[in-house]
Amino acid sequence: MSDDIVYPSVGLVIDLHEQVVAEGDVTEPGVRSKNAVESALQYISEGFFGEVPETIHEKAVHLMRLLVAEHPFVDGNKRTALRTVVVFYMLNNYTFEYGDEVRALLHRFAITQADIDIETAVIYFRACTRRNR
């Protein structure tokens, strides 16, 4: 299934960030590290050091985690990460209908990754998605 997954481009992620900035009255614009965006996308598509997320839900969790934790943007990292995950699912014909739990997860990714159970996050993402027909 991994071979059929469509990934967002770096340009799309930056465009999504620009949308987030345009919607926020106090959100500062700017890309701090384009390499961090590239790295996140490379990890979910190709992996690092022999470790590759396999399912679309694992990829979505790691995409969110990396876009939040690596702070590639001056501001709006969590909102951009969430929007990117929504679009990632859309590109692959899924709808991501998340609840308040995702905001808590975003906050935890921003502060520390050590105490986050990735498998639990994957289960949550799987439960929040539905395949479009």
N, CA, C and O atoms as a Tinker XYZ file with bonds, in Angstrom:
   532  protein
     1  N      0.817000   -1.196000    0.000000    73     2
     2  CA     0.000000    0.000000    0.000000    64     1     3
     3  C      0.854000    1.250000    0.000000    63     2     4     5
     4  O      0.445000    2.264000   -0.566000    81     3
     5  N      2.023000    1.215000    0.613000    73     3     6
     6  CA     2.884000    2.381000    0.721000    64     5     7
     7  C      3.216000    2.970000   -0.640000    63     6     8     9
     8  O      3.327000    4.187000   -0.782000    81     7
     9  N      3.376000    2.108000   -1.645000    73     7    10
    10  CA     3.748000    2.589000   -2.964000    64     9    11
    11  C      2.668000    3.458000   -3.590000    63    10    12    13
    12  O      2.965000    4.260000   -4.475000    81    11
    13  N      1.435000    3.319000   -3.156000    73    11    14
    14  CA     0.329000    4.072000   -3.728000    64    13    15
    15  C      0.047000    5.377000   -2.992000    63    14    16    17
    16  O     -0.843000    6.127000   -3.394000    81    15
    17  N      0.771000    5.657000   -1.944000    73    15    18
    18  CA     0.501000    6.845000   -1.134000    64    17    19
    19  C      1.021000    8.089000   -1.842000    63    18    20    21
    20  O      2.135000    8.104000   -2.367000    81    19
    21  N      0.197000    9.129000   -1.848000    73    19    22
    22  CA     0.552000   10.423000   -2.419000    64    21    23
    23  C      1.029000   11.317000   -1.280000    63    22    24    25
    24  O      0.376000   11.421000   -0.242000    81    23
    25  N      2.178000   11.963000   -1.487000    73    23    26
    26  CA     2.766000   12.812000   -0.456000    64    25    27
    27  C      2.668000   14.280000   -0.855000    63    26    28    29
    28  O      2.769000   14.612000   -2.036000    81    27
    29  N      2.473000   15.155000    0.121000    73    27    30
    30  CA     2.499000   16.585000   -0.203000    64    29    31
    31  C      3.925000   16.998000   -0.563000    63    30    32    33
    32  O      4.892000   16.374000   -0.125000    81    31
    33  N      4.040000   18.033000   -1.349000    73    31    34
    34  CA     5.360000   18.569000   -1.691000    64    33    35
    35  C      5.766000   19.607000   -0.647000    63    34    36    37
    36  O      4.940000   20.075000    0.137000    81    35
    37  N      7.030000   19.952000   -0.651000    73    35    38
    38  CA     7.515000   21.010000    0.234000    64    37    39
    39  C      6.759000   22.301000   -0.072000    63    38    40    41
    40  O      6.339000   23.015000    0.838000    81    39
    41  N      6.593000   22.591000   -1.352000    73    39    42
    42  CA     5.873000   23.802000   -1.753000    64    41    43
    43  C      4.450000   23.834000   -1.229000    63    42    44    45
    44  O      3.970000   24.886000   -0.805000    81    43
    45  N      3.771000   22.700000   -1.250000    73    43    46
    46  CA     2.402000   22.642000   -0.730000    64    45    47
    47  C      2.388000   22.911000    0.767000    63    46    48    49
    48  O      1.533000   23.651000    1.252000    81    47
    49  N      3.317000   22.324000    1.503000    73    47    50
    50  CA     3.360000   22.551000    2.953000    64    49    51
    51  C      3.608000   24.032000    3.241000    63    50    52    53
    52  O      2.993000   24.600000    4.143000    81    51
    53  N      4.493000   24.649000    2.488000    73    51    54
    54  CA     4.760000   26.082000    2.681000    64    53    55
    55  C      3.532000   26.899000    2.304000    63    54    56    57
    56  O      3.221000   27.878000    2.983000    81    55
    57  N      2.829000   26.524000    1.243000    73    55    58
    58  CA     1.575000   27.205000    0.879000    64    57    59
    59  C      0.535000   27.072000    1.989000    63    58    60    61
    60  O     -0.167000   28.034000    2.301000    81    59
    61  N      0.435000   25.893000    2.580000    73    59    62
    62  CA    -0.510000   25.690000    3.683000    64    61    63
    63  C     -0.134000   26.571000    4.868000    63    62    64    65
    64  O     -1.006000   27.120000    5.542000    81    63
    65  N      1.156000   26.703000    5.118000    73    63    66
    66  CA     1.606000   27.597000    6.190000    64    65    67
    67  C      1.205000   29.044000    5.885000    63    66    68    69
    68  O      0.755000   29.767000    6.774000    81    67
    69  N      1.367000   29.455000    4.644000    73    67    70
    70  CA     0.984000   30.818000    4.260000    64    69    71
    71  C     -0.510000   31.043000    4.457000    63    70    72    73
    72  O     -0.919000   32.141000    4.834000    81    71
    73  N     -1.333000   30.027000    4.210000    73    71    74
    74  CA    -2.770000   30.130000    4.490000    64    73    75
    75  C     -3.012000   30.321000    5.981000    63    74    76    77
    76  O     -3.828000   31.152000    6.380000    81    75
    77  N     -2.308000   29.556000    6.798000    73    75    78
    78  CA    -2.439000   29.669000    8.257000    64    77    79
    79  C     -2.070000   31.080000    8.699000    63    78    80    81
    80  O     -2.764000   31.677000    9.522000    81    79
    81  N     -0.984000   31.611000    8.156000    73    79    82
    82  CA    -0.543000   32.964000    8.500000    64    81    83
    83  C     -1.600000   33.982000    8.095000    63    82    84    85
    84  O     -1.909000   34.894000    8.862000    81    83
    85  N     -2.156000   33.835000    6.896000    73    83    86
    86  CA    -3.157000   34.784000    6.400000    64    85    87
    87  C     -4.420000   34.778000    7.255000    63    86    88    89
    88  O     -5.094000   35.802000    7.365000    81    87
    89  N     -4.743000   33.650000    7.854000    73    87    90
    90  CA    -5.954000   33.540000    8.675000    64    89    91
    91  C     -5.759000   34.047000   10.094000    63    90    92    93
    92  O     -6.736000   34.357000   10.776000    81    91
    93  N     -4.526000   34.135000   10.548000    73    91    94
    94  CA    -4.265000   34.518000   11.934000    64    93    95
    95  C     -3.870000   35.977000   12.043000    63    94    96    97
    96  O     -3.000000   36.451000   11.313000    81    95
    97  N     -4.510000   36.682000   12.953000    73    95    98
    98  CA    -4.207000   38.101000   13.130000    64    97    99
    99  C     -2.813000   38.328000   13.695000    63    98   100   101
   100  O     -2.170000   39.330000   13.384000    81    99
   101  N     -2.350000   37.415000   14.514000    73    99   102
   102  CA    -1.066000   37.623000   15.189000    64   101   103
   103  C     -0.025000   36.571000   14.811000    63   102   104   105
   104  O      0.980000   36.425000   15.506000    81   103
   105  N     -0.246000   35.848000   13.734000    73   103   106
   106  CA     0.694000   34.813000   13.312000    64   105   107
   107  C      1.791000   35.447000   12.465000    63   106   108   109
   108  O      1.517000   36.075000   11.442000    81   107
   109  N      3.032000   35.276000   12.904000    73   107   110
   110  CA     4.167000   35.826000   12.172000    64   109   111
   111  C      4.500000   34.945000   10.977000    63   110   112   113
   112  O      4.552000   33.722000   11.108000    81   111
   113  N      4.725000   35.551000    9.814000    73   111   114
   114  CA     5.090000   34.757000    8.643000    64   113   115
   115  C      6.565000   34.364000    8.682000    63   114   116   117
   116  O      7.356000   34.931000    9.436000    81   115
   117  N      6.908000   33.405000    7.872000    73   115   118
   118  CA     8.312000   33.073000    7.684000    64   117   119
   119  C      8.632000   31.603000    7.832000    63   118   120   121
   120  O      8.091000   30.898000    8.684000    81   119
   121  N      9.532000   31.168000    6.969000    73   119   122
   122  CA    10.041000   29.802000    7.017000    64   121   123
   123  C     11.390000   29.855000    7.719000    63   122   124   125
   124  O     12.308000   30.537000    7.265000    81   123
   125  N     11.502000   29.154000    8.795000    73   123   126
   126  CA    12.754000   29.090000    9.556000    64   125   127
   127  C     13.693000   28.045000    8.948000    63   126   128   129
   128  O     14.904000   28.258000    8.878000    81   127
   129  N     13.125000   26.910000    8.506000    73   127   130
   130  CA    13.963000   25.830000    7.978000    64   129   131
   131  C     13.198000   25.014000    6.943000    63   130   132   133
   132  O     12.411000   24.130000    7.282000    81   131
   133  N     13.443000   25.326000    5.684000    73   131   134
   134  CA    12.855000   24.531000    4.603000    64   133   135
   135  C     13.371000   23.095000    4.682000    63   134   136   137
   136  O     12.661000   22.154000    4.329000    81   135
   137  N     14.605000   22.936000    5.145000    73   135   138
   138  CA    15.186000   21.594000    5.284000    64   137   139
   139  C     14.389000   20.729000    6.254000    63   138   140   141
   140  O     14.279000   19.519000    6.053000    81   139
   141  N     13.829000   21.336000    7.308000    73   139   142
   142  CA    13.028000   20.569000    8.274000    64   141   143
   143  C     11.762000   20.034000    7.613000    63   142   144   145
   144  O     11.325000   18.921000    7.905000    81   143
   145  N     11.174000   20.831000    6.720000    73   143   146
   146  CA     9.989000   20.373000    5.979000    64   145   147
   147  C     10.391000   19.230000    5.046000    63   146   148   149
   148  O      9.720000   18.200000    4.991000    81   147
   149  N     11.483000   19.420000    4.319000    73   147   150
   150  CA    11.970000   18.375000    3.415000    64   149   151
   151  C     12.271000   17.085000    4.173000    63   150   152   153
   152  O     11.942000   15.990000    3.716000    81   151
   153  N     12.895000   17.228000    5.327000    73   151   154
   154  CA    13.258000   16.068000    6.139000    64   153   155
   155  C     12.024000   15.306000    6.623000    63   154   156   157
   156  O     12.002000   14.075000    6.600000    81   155
   157  N     11.008000   16.033000    7.056000    73   155   158
   158  CA     9.764000   15.393000    7.511000    64   157   159
   159  C      9.126000   14.601000    6.375000    63   158   160   161
   160  O      8.690000   13.466000    6.566000    81   159
   161  N      9.076000   15.205000    5.201000    73   159   162
   162  CA     8.470000   14.531000    4.051000    64   161   163
   163  C      9.312000   13.338000    3.597000    63   162   164   165
   164  O      8.776000   12.309000    3.186000    81   163
   165  N     10.627000   13.486000    3.675000    73   163   166
   166  CA    11.502000   12.369000    3.314000    64   165   167
   167  C     11.330000   11.212000    4.294000    63   166   168   169
   168  O     11.296000   10.050000    3.888000    81   167
   169  N     11.221000   11.529000    5.582000    73   167   170
   170  CA    11.076000   10.463000    6.575000    64   169   171
   171  C      9.801000    9.656000    6.341000    63   170   172   173
   172  O      9.833000    8.426000    6.385000    81   171
   173  N      8.684000   10.333000    6.094000    73   171   174
   174  CA     7.438000    9.574000    5.940000    64   173   175
   175  C      7.387000    8.802000    4.627000    63   174   176   177
   176  O      6.676000    7.802000    4.525000    81   175
   177  N      8.137000    9.255000    3.617000    73   175   178
   178  CA     8.098000    8.548000    2.335000    64   177   179
   179  C      9.205000    7.501000    2.195000    63   178   180   181
   180  O      8.974000    6.433000    1.629000    81   179
   181  N     10.407000    7.798000    2.706000    73   179   182
   182  CA    11.545000    6.902000    2.507000    64   181   183
   183  C     12.123000    6.347000    3.801000    63   182   184   185
   184  O     12.764000    5.296000    3.799000    81   183
   185  N     11.897000    7.051000    4.903000    73   183   186
   186  CA    12.440000    6.631000    6.188000    64   185   187
   187  C     13.880000    7.053000    6.376000    63   186   188   189
   188  O     14.512000    7.604000    5.475000    81   187
   189  N     14.382000    6.782000    7.565000    73   187   190
   190  CA    15.780000    7.051000    7.910000    64   189   191
   191  C     16.337000    5.827000    8.610000    63   190   192   193
   192  O     15.653000    5.197000    9.417000    81   191
   193  N     17.577000    5.492000    8.300000    73   191   194
   194  CA    18.306000    4.434000    9.004000    64   193   195
   195  C     17.516000    3.127000    9.075000    63   194   196   197
   196  O     17.513000    2.444000   10.098000    81   195
   197  N     16.846000    2.793000    7.971000    73   195   198
   198  CA    16.114000    1.539000    7.904000    64   197   199
   199  C     14.745000    1.551000    8.558000    63   198   200   201
   200  O     14.037000    0.545000    8.529000    81   199
   201  N     14.365000    2.665000    9.142000    73   199   202
   202  CA    13.048000    2.773000    9.787000    64   201   203
   203  C     12.133000    3.617000    8.900000    63   202   204   205
   204  O     12.409000    4.787000    8.636000    81   203
   205  N     11.046000    3.006000    8.449000    73   203   206
   206  CA    10.099000    3.690000    7.576000    64   205   207
   207  C      8.692000    3.494000    8.126000    63   206   208   209
   208  O      8.275000    2.355000    8.336000    81   207
   209  N      7.944000    4.580000    8.368000    73   207   210
   210  CA     6.540000    4.396000    8.745000    64   209   211
   211  C      5.821000    3.694000    7.590000    63   210   212   213
   212  O      5.994000    4.070000    6.431000    81   211
   213  N      5.022000    2.684000    7.905000    73   211   214
   214  CA     4.440000    1.869000    6.850000    64   213   215
   215  C      3.033000    2.277000    6.448000    63   214   216   217
   216  O      2.758000    2.444000    5.260000    81   215
   217  N      2.148000    2.440000    7.404000    73   215   218
   218  CA     0.756000    2.736000    7.054000    64   217   219
   219  C      0.553000    4.235000    6.883000    63   218   220   221
   220  O      1.356000    5.044000    7.347000    81   219
   221  N     -0.519000    4.582000    6.217000    73   219   222
   222  CA    -0.813000    6.001000    6.049000    64   221   223
   223  C     -0.996000    6.686000    7.403000    63   222   224   225
   224  O     -0.652000    7.859000    7.556000    81   223
   225  N     -1.528000    5.971000    8.374000    73   223   226
   226  CA    -1.755000    6.562000    9.695000    64   225   227
   227  C     -0.432000    6.774000   10.436000    63   226   228   229
   228  O     -0.259000    7.788000   11.113000    81   227
   229  N      0.494000    5.830000   10.314000    73   227   230
   230  CA     1.824000    6.023000   10.899000    64   229   231
   231  C      2.513000    7.217000   10.247000    63   230   232   233
   232  O      3.139000    8.029000   10.928000    81   231
   233  N      2.395000    7.317000    8.934000    73   231   234
   234  CA     3.000000    8.423000    8.208000    64   233   235
   235  C      2.386000    9.755000    8.644000    63   234   236   237
   236  O      3.102000   10.741000    8.818000    81   235
   237  N      1.071000    9.784000    8.819000    73   235   238
   238  CA     0.398000   11.019000    9.231000    64   237   239
   239  C      0.836000   11.454000   10.629000    63   238   240   241
   240  O      1.078000   12.637000   10.865000    81   239
   241  N      0.937000   10.508000   11.547000    73   239   242
   242  CA     1.378000   10.840000   12.912000    64   241   243
   243  C      2.797000   11.399000   12.883000    63   242   244   245
   244  O      3.080000   12.413000   13.522000    81   243
   245  N      3.680000   10.750000   12.152000    73   243   246
   246  CA     5.068000   11.220000   12.100000    64   245   247
   247  C      5.185000   12.544000   11.350000    63   246   248   249
   248  O      6.025000   13.374000   11.698000    81   247
   249  N      4.372000   12.750000   10.343000    73   247   250
   250  CA     4.367000   14.038000    9.652000    64   249   251
   251  C      3.986000   15.146000   10.630000    63   250   252   253
   252  O      4.646000   16.183000   10.689000    81   251
   253  N      2.933000   14.925000   11.387000    73   251   254
   254  CA     2.519000   15.912000   12.378000    64   253   255
   255  C      3.624000   16.120000   13.414000    63   254   256   257
   256  O      3.989000   17.254000   13.726000    81   255
   257  N      4.143000   15.033000   13.933000    73   255   258
   258  CA     5.181000   15.104000   14.974000    64   257   259
   259  C      6.379000   15.920000   14.504000    63   258   260   261
   260  O      6.848000   16.807000   15.217000    81   259
   261  N      6.864000   15.627000   13.326000    73   259   262
   262  CA     8.061000   16.297000   12.830000    64   261   263
   263  C      7.815000   17.762000   12.488000    63   262   264   265
   264  O      8.670000   18.608000   12.749000    81   263
   265  N      6.656000   18.071000   11.908000    73   263   266
   266  CA     6.375000   19.469000   11.580000    64   265   267
   267  C      6.176000   20.320000   12.830000    63   266   268   269
   268  O      6.428000   21.525000   12.806000    81   267
   269  N      5.734000   19.711000   13.906000    73   267   270
   270  CA     5.585000   20.451000   15.162000    64   269   271
   271  C      6.922000   20.522000   15.895000    63   270   272   273
   272  O      7.356000   21.603000   16.290000    81   271
   273  N      7.567000   19.393000   16.074000    73   271   274
   274  CA     8.773000   19.323000   16.910000    64   273   275
   275  C      9.973000   20.041000   16.301000    63   274   276   277
   276  O     10.799000   20.591000   17.030000    81   275
   277  N     10.076000   20.041000   14.991000    73   275   278
   278  CA    11.237000   20.656000   14.342000    64   277   279
   279  C     11.065000   22.160000   14.109000    63   278   280   281
   280  O     12.021000   22.826000   13.712000    81   279
   281  N      9.894000   22.698000   14.343000    73   279   282
   282  CA     9.625000   24.146000   14.228000    64   281   283
   283  C     10.164000   24.747000   12.922000    63   282   284   285
   284  O     10.991000   25.658000   12.964000    81   283
   285  N      9.711000   24.256000   11.773000    73   283   286
   286  CA    10.248000   24.790000   10.520000    64   285   287
   287  C      9.779000   26.213000   10.202000    63   286   288   289
   288  O     10.353000   26.879000    9.340000    81   287
   289  N      8.742000   26.675000   10.895000    73   287   290
   290  CA     8.200000   28.000000   10.619000    64   289   291
   291  C      8.391000   28.922000   11.814000    63   290   292   293
   292  O      8.527000   28.463000   12.948000    81   291
   293  N      8.399000   30.209000   11.556000    73   291   294
   294  CA     8.551000   31.196000   12.624000    64   293   295
   295  C      7.397000   31.085000   13.606000    63   294   296   297
   296  O      7.599000   31.200000   14.815000    81   295
   297  N      6.199000   30.864000   13.104000    73   295   298
   298  CA     4.991000   30.780000   13.932000    64   297   299
   299  C      3.994000   29.872000   13.213000    63   298   300   301
   300  O      4.116000   29.646000   12.009000    81   299
   301  N      3.031000   29.362000   13.931000    73   299   302
   302  CA     1.969000   28.570000   13.322000    64   301   303
   303  C      2.347000   27.136000   12.996000    63   302   304   305
   304  O      1.722000   26.519000   12.134000    81   303
   305  N      3.350000   26.595000   13.663000    73   303   306
   306  CA     3.799000   25.228000   13.370000    64   305   307
   307  C      2.724000   24.183000   13.640000    63   306   308   309
   308  O      2.522000   23.281000   12.827000    81   307
   309  N      2.034000   24.293000   14.767000    73   307   310
   310  CA     1.009000   23.290000   15.106000    64   309   311
   311  C     -0.164000   23.365000   14.135000    63   310   312   313
   312  O     -0.658000   22.337000   13.672000    81   311
   313  N     -0.608000   24.578000   13.829000    73   311   314
   314  CA    -1.733000   24.721000   12.886000    64   313   315
   315  C     -1.348000   24.248000   11.489000    63   314   316   317
   316  O     -2.150000   23.623000   10.795000    81   315
   317  N     -0.118000   24.547000   11.082000    73   315   318
   318  CA     0.354000   24.087000    9.776000    64   317   319
   319  C      0.466000   22.565000    9.749000    63   318   320   321
   320  O      0.101000   21.933000    8.758000    81   319
   321  N      0.962000   21.982000   10.821000    73   319   322
   322  CA     1.085000   20.520000   10.890000    64   321   323
   323  C     -0.285000   19.856000   10.787000    63   322   324   325
   324  O     -0.454000   18.879000   10.057000    81   323
   325  N     -1.252000   20.386000   11.515000    73   323   326
   326  CA    -2.604000   19.817000   11.469000    64   325   327
   327  C     -3.196000   19.948000   10.071000    63   326   328   329
   328  O     -3.759000   18.989000    9.543000    81   327
   329  N     -3.074000   21.115000    9.477000    73   327   330
   330  CA    -3.620000   21.317000    8.132000    64   329   331
   331  C     -2.910000   20.411000    7.126000    63   330   332   333
   332  O     -3.545000   19.874000    6.218000    81   331
   333  N     -1.622000   20.242000    7.282000    73   331   334
   334  CA    -0.867000   19.376000    6.370000    64   333   335
   335  C     -1.328000   17.930000    6.481000    63   334   336   337
   336  O     -1.447000   17.236000    5.471000    81   335
   337  N     -1.588000   17.475000    7.695000    73   335   338
   338  CA    -2.085000   16.106000    7.884000    64   337   339
   339  C     -3.469000   15.951000    7.256000    63   338   340   341
   340  O     -3.743000   14.939000    6.611000    81   339
   341  N     -4.333000   16.930000    7.435000    73   339   342
   342  CA    -5.667000   16.888000    6.814000    64   341   343
   343  C     -5.524000   16.774000    5.292000    63   342   344   345
   344  O     -6.202000   15.962000    4.663000    81   343
   345  N     -4.647000   17.582000    4.709000    73   343   346
   346  CA    -4.440000   17.558000    3.258000    64   345   347
   347  C     -3.772000   16.249000    2.822000    63   346   348   349
   348  O     -4.121000   15.697000    1.778000    81   347
   349  N     -2.828000   15.756000    3.602000    73   347   350
   350  CA    -2.189000   14.467000    3.302000    64   349   351
   351  C     -3.242000   13.370000    3.196000    63   350   352   353
   352  O     -3.231000   12.571000    2.259000    81   351
   353  N     -4.138000   13.342000    4.154000    73   351   354
   354  CA    -5.223000   12.356000    4.084000    64   353   355
   355  C     -6.107000   12.608000    2.858000    63   354   356   357
   356  O     -6.485000   11.663000    2.164000    81   355
   357  N     -6.438000   13.870000    2.587000    73   355   358
   358  CA    -7.275000   14.187000    1.417000    64   357   359
   359  C     -6.620000   13.714000    0.122000    63   358   360   361
   360  O     -7.286000   13.157000   -0.751000    81   359
   361  N     -5.314000   13.937000    0.003000    73   359   362
   362  CA    -4.588000   13.509000   -1.198000    64   361   363
   363  C     -4.695000   12.005000   -1.421000    63   362   364   365
   364  O     -4.553000   11.514000   -2.542000    81   363
   365  N     -4.946000   11.290000   -0.340000    73   363   366
   366  CA    -5.025000    9.830000   -0.394000    64   365   367
   367  C     -6.447000    9.308000   -0.225000    63   366   368   369
   368  O     -6.666000    8.141000    0.100000    81   367
   369  N     -7.409000   10.205000   -0.455000    73   367   370
   370  CA    -8.826000    9.844000   -0.474000    64   369   371
   371  C     -9.373000    9.434000    0.894000    63   370   372   373
   372  O    -10.202000    8.531000    1.000000    81   371
   373  N     -8.894000   10.111000    1.934000    73   371   374
   374  CA    -9.405000    9.926000    3.292000    64   373   375
   375  C     -9.921000   11.255000    3.818000    63   374   376   377
   376  O     -9.505000   12.323000    3.368000    81   375
   377  N    -10.818000   11.174000    4.764000    73   375   378
   378  CA   -11.253000   12.338000    5.528000    64   377   379
   379  C    -10.777000   12.140000    6.957000    63   378   380   381
   380  O    -10.954000   11.072000    7.542000    81   379
   381  N    -10.167000   13.190000    7.516000    73   379   382
   382  CA    -9.649000   13.151000    8.885000    64   381   383
   383  C    -10.566000   14.015000    9.739000    63   382   384   385
   384  O    -10.522000   15.243000    9.667000    81   383
   385  N    -11.395000   13.363000   10.548000    73   383   386
   386  CA   -12.363000   14.060000   11.405000    64   385   387
   387  C    -11.903000   13.929000   12.850000    63   386   388   389
   388  O    -12.307000   13.014000   13.568000    81   387
   389  N    -11.062000   14.848000   13.254000    73   387   390
   390  CA   -10.412000   14.786000   14.562000    64   389   391
   391  C    -11.219000   15.537000   15.622000    63   390   392   393
   392  O    -12.079000   16.362000   15.313000    81   391
   393  N    -10.914000   15.227000   16.860000    73   391   394
   394  CA   -11.537000   15.897000   17.995000    64   393   395
   395  C    -10.513000   16.707000   18.767000    63   394   396   397
   396  O     -9.408000   16.953000   18.285000    81   395
   397  N    -10.884000   17.114000   19.957000    73   395   398
   398  CA   -10.010000   17.931000   20.799000    64   397   399
   399  C     -8.721000   17.213000   21.176000    63   398   400   401
   400  O     -7.720000   17.859000   21.488000    81   399
   401  N     -8.737000   15.894000   21.150000    73   399   402
   402  CA    -7.545000   15.128000   21.506000    64   401   403
   403  C     -6.362000   15.481000   20.615000    63   402   404   405
   404  O     -5.214000   15.436000   21.057000    81   403
   405  N     -6.638000   15.832000   19.364000    73   403   406
   406  CA    -5.543000   16.144000   18.448000    64   405   407
   407  C     -4.828000   17.417000   18.886000    63   406   408   409
   408  O     -3.617000   17.539000   18.700000    81   407
   409  N     -5.551000   18.353000   19.458000    73   407   410
   410  CA    -4.910000   19.591000   19.931000    64   409   411
   411  C     -3.979000   19.303000   21.106000    63   410   412   413
   412  O     -2.901000   19.888000   21.209000    81   411
   413  N     -4.399000   18.406000   21.984000    73   411   414
   414  CA    -3.531000   18.006000   23.099000    64   413   415
   415  C     -2.281000   17.309000   22.566000    63   414   416   417
   416  O     -1.181000   17.522000   23.076000    81   415
   417  N     -2.453000   16.486000   21.549000    73   415   418
   418  CA    -1.319000   15.796000   20.945000    64   417   419
   419  C     -0.357000   16.797000   20.299000    63   418   420   421
   420  O      0.859000   16.676000   20.451000    81   419
   421  N     -0.890000   17.768000   19.591000    73   419   422
   422  CA    -0.059000   18.812000   18.987000    64   421   423
   423  C      0.759000   19.532000   20.052000    63   422   424   425
   424  O      1.953000   19.771000   19.877000    81   423
   425  N      0.109000   19.868000   21.141000    73   423   426
   426  CA     0.791000   20.569000   22.233000    64   425   427
   427  C      1.913000   19.704000   22.808000    63   426   428   429
   428  O      3.008000   20.196000   23.080000    81   427
   429  N      1.636000   18.430000   22.988000    73   427   430
   430  CA     2.654000   17.523000   23.535000    64   429   431
   431  C      3.819000   17.346000   22.566000    63   430   432   433
   432  O      4.969000   17.267000   22.996000    81   431
   433  N      3.540000   17.282000   21.269000    73   431   434
   434  CA     4.621000   17.201000   20.286000    64   433   435
   435  C      5.502000   18.445000   20.351000    63   434   436   437
   436  O      6.714000   18.362000   20.149000    81   435
   437  N      4.897000   19.595000   20.633000    73   435   438
   438  CA     5.654000   20.847000   20.692000    64   437   439
   439  C      6.551000   20.918000   21.918000    63   438   440   441
   440  O      7.612000   21.542000   21.880000    81   439
   441  N      6.132000   20.286000   22.997000    73   439   442
   442  CA     6.872000   20.381000   24.257000    64   441   443
   443  C      7.892000   19.260000   24.402000    63   442   444   445
   444  O      9.074000   19.509000   24.639000    81   443
   445  N      7.428000   18.037000   24.258000    73   443   446
   446  CA     8.314000   16.878000   24.416000    64   445   447
   447  C      7.741000   15.712000   23.630000    63   446   448   449
   448  O      6.525000   15.537000   23.546000    81   447
   449  N      8.617000   14.932000   23.066000    73   447   450
   450  CA     8.162000   13.752000   22.340000    64   449   451
   451  C      8.381000   12.479000   23.147000    63   450   452   453
   452  O      7.866000   11.416000   22.799000    81   451
   453  N      9.139000   12.593000   24.214000    73   451   454
   454  CA     9.560000   11.416000   24.967000    64   453   455
   455  C      8.400000   10.645000   25.582000    63   454   456   457
   456  O      8.436000    9.415000   25.637000    81   455
   457  N      7.383000   11.345000   26.040000    73   455   458
   458  CA     6.295000   10.656000   26.743000    64   457   459
   459  C      5.085000   10.361000   25.857000    63   458   460   461
   460  O      4.010000   10.037000   26.362000    81   459
   461  N      5.253000   10.471000   24.558000    73   459   462
   462  CA     4.139000   10.234000   23.640000    64   461   463
   463  C      4.224000    8.811000   23.096000    63   462   464   465
   464  O      5.252000    8.398000   22.558000    81   463
   465  N      3.145000    8.084000   23.242000    73   463   466
   466  CA     3.057000    6.731000   22.701000    64   465   467
   467  C      2.582000    6.846000   21.251000    63   466   468   469
   468  O      1.406000    7.094000   20.986000    81   467
   469  N      3.503000    6.664000   20.336000    73   467   470
   470  CA     3.192000    6.815000   18.912000    64   469   471
   471  C      2.109000    5.829000   18.483000    63   470   472   473
   472  O      1.237000    6.180000   17.689000    81   471
   473  N      2.153000    4.609000   18.994000    73   471   474
   474  CA     1.139000    3.614000   18.616000    64   473   475
   475  C     -0.264000    4.060000   19.029000    63   474   476   477
   476  O     -1.226000    3.839000   18.293000    81   475
   477  N     -0.384000    4.679000   20.187000    73   475   478
   478  CA    -1.684000    5.196000   20.626000    64   477   479
   479  C     -2.140000    6.312000   19.698000    63   478   480   481
   480  O     -3.319000    6.396000   19.356000    81   479
   481  N     -1.209000    7.168000   19.289000    73   479   482
   482  CA    -1.541000    8.240000   18.350000    64   481   483
   483  C     -1.990000    7.658000   17.014000    63   482   484   485
   484  O     -2.936000    8.158000   16.405000    81   483
   485  N     -1.321000    6.608000   16.559000    73   483   486
   486  CA    -1.700000    5.956000   15.296000    64   485   487
   487  C     -3.108000    5.376000   15.403000    63   486   488   489
   488  O     -3.903000    5.505000   14.471000    81   487
   489  N     -3.417000    4.747000   16.514000    73   487   490
   490  CA    -4.768000    4.201000   16.729000    64   489   491
   491  C     -5.800000    5.324000   16.700000    63   490   492   493
   492  O     -6.868000    5.173000   16.107000    81   491
   493  N     -5.482000    6.447000   17.337000    73   491   494
   494  CA    -6.391000    7.600000   17.336000    64   493   495
   495  C     -6.595000    8.115000   15.908000    63   494   496   497
   496  O     -7.731000    8.352000   15.495000    81   495
   497  N     -5.514000    8.289000   15.157000    73   495   498
   498  CA    -5.634000    8.781000   13.783000    64   497   499
   499  C     -6.480000    7.820000   12.949000    63   498   500   501
   500  O     -7.334000    8.251000   12.174000    81   499
   501  N     -6.241000    6.518000   13.110000    73   499   502
   502  CA    -7.012000    5.523000   12.358000    64   501   503
   503  C     -8.501000    5.653000   12.681000    63   502   504   505
   504  O     -9.347000    5.557000   11.792000    81   503
   505  N     -8.811000    5.870000   13.954000    73   503   506
   506  CA   -10.210000    5.991000   14.378000    64   505   507
   507  C    -10.859000    7.270000   13.853000    63   506   508   509
   508  O    -12.080000    7.334000   13.711000    81   507
   509  N    -10.053000    8.281000   13.566000    73   507   510
   510  CA   -10.577000    9.579000   13.117000    64   509   511
   511  C    -10.661000    9.699000   11.597000    63   510   512   513
   512  O    -11.073000   10.737000   11.079000    81   511
   513  N    -10.278000    8.656000   10.890000    73   511   514
   514  CA   -10.293000    8.741000    9.428000    64   513   515
   515  C    -11.328000    7.801000    8.838000    63   514   516   517
   516  O    -11.690000    6.773000    9.410000    81   515
   517  N    -11.773000    8.202000    7.687000    73   515   518
   518  CA   -12.630000    7.304000    6.920000    64   517   519
   519  C    -12.223000    7.420000    5.461000    63   518   520   521
   520  O    -11.881000    8.495000    4.968000    81   519
   521  N    -12.271000    6.301000    4.801000    73   519   522
   522  CA   -11.904000    6.244000    3.383000    64   521   523
   523  C    -13.066000    6.779000    2.565000    63   522   524   525
   524  O    -14.208000    6.358000    2.753000    81   523
   525  N    -12.783000    7.704000    1.658000    73   523   526
   526  CA   -13.815000    8.237000    0.769000    64   525   527
   527  C    -14.021000    7.269000   -0.385000    63   526   528   529
   528  O    -13.082000    6.607000   -0.828000    81   527
   529  N    -15.216000    7.192000   -0.854000    73   527   530
   530  CA   -15.537000    6.266000   -1.955000    64   529   531
   531  C    -15.391000    6.937000   -3.290000    63   530   532
   532  O    -15.620000    6.310000   -4.324000    81   531
